[in-house]
Amino acid sequence: MQDYLHHSPPMLRELLVFATAGRTIRFATLIFLPQLLGFSTAEAQRPAPPAVTMTGGGPDTYVLVSGLVGGVAGFTRVEQRLVQAGRRVVIIDPYQLSLDSADVSFDALARRTEAELAARGIVDAHIVGHAHGGGVAIRLVSLWPSRERDLTLLDVGALPVNRTRVFGASLRLIPFLVRMPFGRRFVRDRFIKGLLENSARTDWLDERTRCAYVDRVLDNITLVVAMARRLATAEEPEAVGDVIADSSCRSP
């Protein structure tokens, strides 16, 4: 073939090269098209993580509101200690609850969180908000003060809007990347590297926790990216200063 190309006229050589390249691209597209479109049987069969869990018992209830990353699994160790101490623990992932919702403002996520608490008859609870979950927790105790005994914010301040740089425009290519050969592993490694670099201690990030944090996002990457776009434009009905002024929040 190489000899034939070498002795062929220049125009014919170019034609053969482009034809071969075009055929290769077509075959590669046919092979990977189901993955690019998301038709992954294994992914479709994998159960979605829970958005709400309730464990333990006792007179005191702790409501742990997760942020964008980690979900219910992010509070596993805290939950175990509280349950062992005789507390009831409710963990709520408002982002998982809102994955298919058009409204992803803090106000909307707080309303969905309150509905879960109301369904379980929970009042006078210790409310804990982590990261962006803190923004949800602030709105929750402001709008429904009877649900709250006190409020604790972890790794967060009074966020004015439900936006983040991490889930931005750069995520648009990730749904295609994770479905390419070795693409998921590449994204997963980068994700874990970011967690390690931004953690004061890294002993908590064992393989089970890595799966809970990273695979949860990658398994639902199309929905997560769609939510990221909605987060980028979400507007709050009330300014955070007014929310705090109207609330009975008490931060230790």
Steps between C-alpha positions, in 0.01 A plus 500: 500500500785736586671423165172559318453834669861596430466438124148642467432849365488770773125556458425129533719469809316785670165346407597163650631661819188709556271208417678276750491767772132565436414131524695469825310792652166353389575161652625659825185709520278194455692312768489774762172671407292307757742608774508862382121512507490350845361158409697318767320194635718478810446867580124474449478203740705662777264618777490871579632605841241591763411866544375461858590258779388478863675290763521469876262620766482706816372840609746703292486516121779618274415604144809495280461688170761408239664721243555442129758224545484203735126469543366275774823298502703807594357492854550127563761534775317783676178301480661194660630701795170676560301177484742333742442795736124436492393765249263481208666608175330616181728562201356691206662560163292787356695484173410138443139590577517778239691321225202514263359831619498824304532711817830450683518817707586472870140593572367213286743248650399614850133441416575144388707439811219628721252271325717201592515615864125561509433150362699358796351734761838649590507820706746664741800335334868587488547616140846455345582630150820407320647706212218610268262308725558784746320735265205261502511469880492878552187533287345198670524640854395844381180380334412221747647592840305224677718240328815640662651497847835635385699536179858397427681585176796289388751635248263771380384853563180682413494429127292751302427273200511131418793506258847350494807526278556124513176423317542747219527520125801265498267209586336507160752262343516257792189294405670413170842455657389250766346279230816483293750216559694578821319835526312410815820389672669827403217713637476287815873538570482876455196519728674303776816708461294815559345352813843406636651839425215682674489284813694579815501127578479223240449189715123534465515458122516120485388306193142465623474875557660572163234290331225679691632845410624451144303217344173655614575806287636306201204260498263796463732732309245608237249604767774658711621716211144603422456602863830692489362711219185572699707585807690756294182702445301424817369809674388527862165663580651667806847640568710304746530803731123520528479124560742522792334807643160328495620169641561366846830339392759450770848409384739373770 
